[in-house]
Amino acid sequence: MSESLLMASPRVLRLGTRRSLMATTQSQQVADRLTALTGRPVELVGVTTFGDVTKAHLAQLGGTGVFVSALRDKLIEGEIDFAVHSLKDLPTKPDPRVVIAAIPTRDDPRDALVGPVGLAGLRPGDKVGTGSPRRVAQLRALRPDLEYVAIRGNADTRIGKVTSGELRAVVLAAAGLGRLGRAAEISELFEVADMLPAPGQGALAVECRAGDEALIDLLSVLDDTRTRAAVTAEREVLAALEAGCSAPVGAYASDDGHILNLTAAVVAFDGTRSVRKSTAGDPSAAMELGRELATAMIAEGAGTLMGERTH
């Protein structure tokens, strides 16, 4: 290849990702899509985050941010050009150093049960594993007679607890199982009417440095406006409730191109009480819609159910 042709070749973009199979799989999908749309080559750069090495349960750590800060540090230091996160892992408080340049089309937002039978087929006292207080609270409302066990680890580790007989079933995000090619192992998909997902669940965030207008413009080809409106509303509920992913808050919005429908709930940890409300409005006012719904929920006692003071 001639020197002039080498000079003309576009620089390989460095995509920062956590090292887990789930993270690298979804990051590779984003990389492949970006290359297909723009012709820009992308290489993955593995980054170990605090959430990957700590042995503590995520609920004890406050959840959001533990998988994010190391990637953002690499981004600011210029060691990577952009990063891909599971959107539900991102703190709702904006970081002025970075910008979410794209939110691709969301995958299945629902929660999924992996086990030999569906939820109704489980026997009283059966052990069900999940690391999410939100899931536990809603599961207790559906099946208070089961034992819920706090677990963490990758999908293989969690599903392995079922195959070994340590647990009867586990609950995971359907989107993650789909990305790993393990959707066939799902015994039941929970409809959002029965179990609201975490705000932003099933969606990815493509983040780069603020002010890098050329890269922001390049990454914008990955953005899906309907998904962005929906998850913006969901995350604003979480932000207005001043809650992290350790709080039992579920939210789901859908944008049909004309109307944004939003439902959110705060469920008591024991599953016995909840504040659940819905609203609808213009997708262009997604943030305001989320904020207004949260305010209405707080007026009905949502803060008390979370077990913490909410302004």
Number of C-alpha atoms within 10 A of each C-alpha: 5 6 7 8 8 10 9 8 10 10 11 11 18 20 25 28 28 24 16 15 14 18 20 18 16 19 25 18 12 20 20 16 15 19 13 11 12 11 11 16 16 18 15 19 21 17 16 15 18 13 20 15 10 11 10 10 17 20 17 8 15 14 20 21 19 19 22 22 16 19 26 21 13 17 22 17 11 12 14 24 21 29 25 26 23 20 23 23 21 22 20 20 10 10 11 9 13 17 18 23 23 23 26 21 16 19 16 16 22 20 26 24 23 27 21 16 15 16 20 10 8 18 12 12 13 14 19 26 27 19 21 23 22 26 26 27 26 28 22 19 20 16 17 17 15 17 16 23 15 14 17 16 13 14 19 10 11 21 21 15 17 19 13 9 10 12 20 22 28 24 25 24 19 24 21 24 20 15 16 14 10 14 15 9 15 21 16 18 19 19 13 15 9 11 23 25 27 28 27 27 27 22 21 25 22 24 24 27 23 16 12 12 12 8 16 20 12 15 21 16 16 18 17 14 16 22 20 22 22 26 29 22 32 31 28 24 32 25 17 18 24 17 22 21 24 19 26 25 31 27 29 27 25 19 21 10 11 11 13 22 20 24 22 27 25 31 27 25 22 16 20 13 15 23 19 19 16 17 14 17 15 15 25 14 13 26 18 17 23 29 20 17 26 27 15 15 22 19 11 15 14 26 20 13 21 20 12 12 12 14 9
